[in-house]
Amino acid sequence: MAILSIDFGGTRTRAAWFSHGLNMQARDEAPTPVGQPPSAVIARVIEIARQVVPPGQKPAAIGLCAPGPQAATGLILHAPTLPGWDRIPLAQIVADAFDAPVFMENDANLAALAEYHLGAARGANPALYLTVSTGIGGGAVINGALFTGWRGLAIEPGHIKFPLPDGRIRSLEDLASGTAIGRRAKERLAEGDQPSALRNCAVVDGRTVGLAAAQGDALALDVIAEAGRWLGLGLVCLMHLFNPQAIVIGGSVANLGDLIFNPVREIIAAHLTDPAFNDPDLIRAARLGDDVCLIGAAFYARARSEV
Amino acid sequence: MAILSIDFGGTRTRAAWFSHGLNMQARDEAPTPVGQPPSAVIARVIEIARQVVPPGQKPAAIGLCAPGPQAATGLILHAPTLPGWDRIPLAQIVADAFDAPVFMENDANLAALAEYHLGAARGANPALYLTVSTGIGGGAVINGALFTGWRGLAIEPGHIKFPLPDGRIRSLEDLASGTAIGRRAKERLAEGDQPSALRNCAVVDGRTVGLAAAQGDALALDVIAEAGRWLGLGLVCLMHLFNPQAIVIGGSVANLGDLIFNPVREIIAAHLTDPAFNDPDLIRAARLGDDVCLIGAAFYARARSEV
């Protein structure tokens, strides 16, 4: 009754073999060849996964983690990290390759499940999870079970929309992700002549803006604070709608620490209807690191295959 | 095993006596004396409720509907229709008056439950309910049960926050409720000299703006379309977060029909990440009318008292 877990990410693909008791017994990872067509990418994902299957064995179930909102039918609808993918039936292709049932879910949903069972949100009800990195994804665990809505598309906090001062309407993902931080810093550098260490960087992206901010660079600090205020407004929305007991935040942007969380906290303090919606322990750092989706996918496949 | 149901509203208080099978056997209503201090208001609410209790009988349970977000402990935290009320232990006072257990909930939550069991959202999962009138309230039914979050404060879609072009941050309730429509029309009348039938109205409020718009008044139509765009942005947020099967919309603003729903639909069409989040049958008009909260409160009290 072993479980194969596959975390198909926009940058790397990870695979692991779990016992029924969810002990990880083999693990492998390799870059995802995102530049190639979907069929070649999928073939490579299957190849990586085969590395962890013990000779002569077959998984009882496969947990498959993939980016973007997903229909309950196992289609990837689209994802910022997978340009050109449109309604690809990934779950069916992987099921055929291993002759085993595949339970596919969104990366942030599976991370939410893992952080709820083993990480920072243990026992919290409701427990929300946000990953803030290249994009912004989210998951919700309500009454101990993954909440995915009618067609399996919930929850997508990266797609909360806000109007900008110039009238355009933008996603939270376009305002507060690492990608957004990099783009906004480039705009600010082009707009004026404010001195900044970023003017000497070959690459201006979320990572280098974070490094410059940590050194006290005023422009970088401003850009991150702006992203933090948008993220705070997104969290205010989640708090008024879900009244969560915990919101776990993972992803590279969360690693910026107080640089991003101070403006988040200011916006929350200013805009909650009632302090009862908040709690000192409400917003928590993710705990499970890089294997969070592998663990979540294994949990999910075990639970779903035993129903 | 009869149930007393009380709908304590900012304008009127309604009470009904239900059989265990939820047949309404007596009903009364009267204005809520909102100008008076909380103790006098509560005494009057209890007096109205006593009218429907048959002589010599005692309710097995009391369902109590009240405005605003409420702690699971039965406190009213605050409500736009009840200025000056702050953490009033209404549930306990009513329980003492009738010597029966009280199950108190927010008006929109109970309306959600009633529309789910008997109205426009029958069988939908998740089912969301929004009331758009003086304020904006909401409720969610997930897997057939009322979803109220950690401390009983979910869901409050009226408190989704949006930034305005001038940098101020405002609640959806301040942008799209009937109160907001009236206020915005007054601002527009004061700002310029655009001709409008509203200049001849003694009272400019949500109701009179709606009447003027129905006659084709351009200023009134503009103000309602603007409120509709904000409401649409709020619904986009709810759709991406909950992936609901139905959103039932009640309240006086919903009665404006296409005047408000056309701009709502335009914003939804323009800003959903994927059409799979939508459905022709997703947004529905409320069906249960003025007694929706009495019915929801009776349902709720019966379910909770039998756990």
Interface residues (C-beta under 8 A of the other chain):
Chain A: P69 A71 L77 H78 A124 N125 P126 I142 F147 T148 G149 W150 R151 G152 L153 A154 I155 E156 P157 H159 I160 K161 F162 P163 L164 P165 D166 G167 I169 S171 L233 V236 C237 L238 H240 L241 F242 N243 P244 Q245 A270 H271 T273 D274 A276 F277
Chain B: P69 A71 L77 H78 A124 N125 P126 I142 F147 T148 G149 W150 R151 G152 L153 A154 I155 E156 P157 H159 I160 K161 F162 P163 L164 P165 D166 G167 I169 S171 L233 V236 C237 L238 H240 L241 F242 N243 P244 Q245 A270 H271 T273 D274 A276 F277
